[in-house]
Amino acid sequence: MNYYKKSKKILKEKIKEDRKISKTDWDNYAASNCLFSSNTLMFHVEAKSFEDLKERLL
């Protein structure tokens, strides 16, 4: 299983549900569901902030 792809897919879904999702909200959800944190996803996508990450994923 590729946890990066799974994390990215689920984060996209969460952003579509709630565009105002915060970094803390995602990190709590990710920790509870064995997904990558916002910092790890930002590193892979080369985003400067969580807001930048959300824009790049949509």
N, C-alpha and C positions, 0 to 999 in steps of 0.2 A: 504494500500500500504506500502510495506517495503522499505523505502528510503535508508537504508543501502545496501540492495541487488541491488537496482536500481543504486545507485551511483557506486558500485563496478563493475557492469556489464558495465556501460557506460565508466568508467575509463579504463577498459580492452580494450574496443573498440577504445578509443582515443589513447591508447598506441600502439595498433596494427597499427593505421593510421600513427602515428608519434612517433617513439621511443624516440625522443628528447623533448617530451612535458615537460615543466617545472612545478614546483610546483605553481608558480604564474599563469601560463596559466590555470591550472586545477582549482585553487581557483576562478579565474574570471568566468570561464565557470560554475562551480558548483553554485556560488552565483547567476548567471543569470538564472539558471535552477532549483533552489530549490533542490540541491543535497548536499551531505555531503562534507565538505572541506577535503583537504589533511591531515590535522592534525587529524581529527576525524577518517578517514580511517586508518591512520598510527597507531592510538591507538588501534583500533579494531583488526588489523592484527599483532600488536606488532612489527612493523617495526621501525628501528632506524632512517631512513631518507626516503625522497621521492623516491630516487633511489632504496633503499631496498624494498619499497612498490611496485614499478613497477616490480622489479624482482620476488617478491612473487606472484603477480597477474598473471604473465604469466607463 
